[in-house]
Amino acid sequence: MEQIYNSDKPIDDKNKDRFNRNKFSSRISQTIINRKSDEGLVIGLYGVWGEGKTSVLNMIQNDLEEKDDIFVVKFNPWRFKDEDSLILNFLKNISIVLDKDLNNAKEKFGGFIKKYGIGVGLGVLNIDLTKIGEALSDTELEKLKDRVNAFLKESKKKIVIIIDDIDRLDKQELFSLFKLIKLTGDFSNTYYILSFDDEMVASAIGERYASGDKLSGYNFLEKIIQVPLRIPQAQSQDLLNYTFELLNNAFSENQLDLQTEEAQKIGSLISQNILPRIKTPRLAIRYANSLSFLIPLLKGEVNNSDLILFEGIKIFYPEYYQFIKNYPAYFIESYYGYRDSKDNAKAEELKKELEKISSSYSKNDKKPIENLLKELFPYTKEVFENYSFSNDDIRWEKEKRIVSPKYFNRHFVYSVLNDEISDVYFDEYIKSLTAKSFEELYKETLEIIKRIGPNDFLSKISFYEEKLNWDEKKCLVNLIADSQDQFEGMKGGTFMFGFHNPRKEAGRFIARMLQSQNDENEKLILAQSLLKINIPFTFSSELMWWFKYGKTNGTPTFIGSDLQKLEREFIERILEEASLDNSNIFIKFEISIFAVLDYWYDYDKDQVYQYFEKNLLENNKNISRDIINALTSTIYSSSNPEPYKVDFKKDSYELLKKYYDVDKLYDGLMANYKEEIEEATVQFFDMDEGQTEYNAMRQFVHWYNEDKNNLIEDNNQ
């Protein structure tokens, strides 16, 4: 069989993008297209080899080349081995572009360069190396720059110069290239997009300085690159919105609304913990540019304050940023576990790791980063201070805090992951509850539930409860009820039983919605509609439990005559559905049989007894088996895809005694299954698989005999 290998060739088509980089590239191109200023700009696209930088550049180029007023030049500096030829060929590329635009100009750019005797034409480059040094004196070069800039302004077009694979140049070539960009980076209407591994380049450049270290190289890069961008992690999308304004303008430009109290708190935290790290204006520009870029990507998807502060950590405390990214458990999980026992070992591990990271920091820099960590990741207070958090995770999720596992990764991938849903989109979904047709909303609801699971869906809508009006609540209630086929199974490791059961959580949510309505008639009408035959019976049964027993702030959902009406309609549905296919309730409603019998007994216990009696007489053999089977415990397990029977427990036996004469049921079983019951010893499985219908009958007989023996003992005493 022929082996198939995927090519490592960079993509040049957004349709081939498999790692959600297309929105990132589109954001960069749209920033350039929409920018009104004619000041030049240098953008650095950082990433390690093989991470997809060239693919991103290709997608950017495709977007830009669709615009008539933008020219793209791909410049390859590694083709030129000396500084003069590098400069000359660079100017030639610009001249070619401008000559295409300035056809009516009195003096073409290419012809102007020829006047300087540099030997650059519009055809094949012709370089006279003996004249270069003379031609490119500092004075002449400044004149040339001024004239070039004049031509660029006159063109009223944007030139985007893309330079890739800079990290493949040697040290001298690197220095020559960045010298060229430094000399020409302030050209009007000119944009540079430089692609390279920043650590490799910084290390190489740093060797030209006295210290000879990587930090020196980074300081050099900061003087050249105004906007540093890092290739987002795989699945990252829409990582572009870039404005080049300082911090004071970044929020207003991007319409980031901060409440007064929140703004004051953020201002104080920035002043105390981030501003001390801003040593030059350039760093302030870098911080503001980064925020201007990221806000449009994550606005509405994460907590605004966390976004601002964490971006400060990324830029000014990069070692901490990397550690948080690599070891999230230290920051998004509590240090207190079962029965409030503290994991001291884990706490000490974090202290040691942070001490290692901070070893190169001054004393004045250690306290600010500690303050930021405690603000962004409150669980760290359990390490450094006498704190303990309980049930705060729900509040943090509602506030979209970075400490919540559901929002943590968004700060690293700069987008919503594939198995999540955009909060901006969900806001619009909630707003549309009374604007769209029910059919549209139902289809949309199913898509959301299938994507994120029923529990996460319910969790999200619960955050909107206080803001919903009655019409919106009714719509949501009906959408949830009609979507109940999606509320089965286990998504994301949630258990099907207990209060992690999606169906049970749905019932609880609907009960809260009903309890929020003061008009008892409105509440009753909606509840009645949910017990109709078009709603899955298992869910109607669940709802009936919440209607009868569910409480909010100690207040039952329904009481008195309203509850009696609901019970009557529920029982009528039971009998109606059973009659449709001539089945008995023990088969038809096996999953909900305990609830069915409970509600029915409370409503009319005589009717329950009569139903047992009637069916036992008509179909003694099968009905006795069906009763035992239905009342045998069923287990839903994360380790088994299908539910299975375990034991007919003593509790089930006692309930059965309440509903019917167990003597008659015993007589029926022994009359029809005596041989099967007596052929083997009774077994009890607890939570294990292995139950059979005959063993379940043996278990019933076991409890029956035990009951009779106890009765005899009581009578003898």
Secondary structure by P-SEA (a helix, b strand, c coil): cbbbbbbcccccccccccccaaaaaaaaaaaaaaccccbbbbbbbcccccccaaaaaaaaaaaaaacccbbbbbccccccccaaaaaaaaaaaaaaaaaaccccccccaaaaaaaacccccccccccccccccccccaaaaaaaaaaaaaaaaaacbbbbbbbcccccccaaaaaaaaaaaaaccccccbbbbbbcaaaaaaaaaaaacccccaaaaaaaaaaccccccccccccccccccccccccccccccccccccaaaaaaaaaaaacccccccccaaaaaaaaaaaaaccccccccccaaaaaaaaaaaaccaaaaaaaaaccccccccccccccccaaaaaaaaaaaaaaaaccccaaaaaaaaaaaaaacaaaaaaccccccccaaaaaaaacccccccccccccccccccccccaaaaaaaaaacccccaaaaaaaaaaaaaaccaaaaaaaaaaacccccaaaaaaaaaaaaaaccccccccccccccccccaaaaaaaaaaaaaaacccaaaaaaaaaaaacccccaaaaaaaaaaacccccccccccccaaaaaaaaaaaaaaaaaaaccccccccccccaaaaaaaaaaaacaaaaaaaaaaaaaacaaaaaaaaaaaaccccccccccbbbbccccaaaaaaaaacccaaaaaaaaaacccccccccccccccccccccaaaaaaaaaaaaaaaaaaaaaaaac
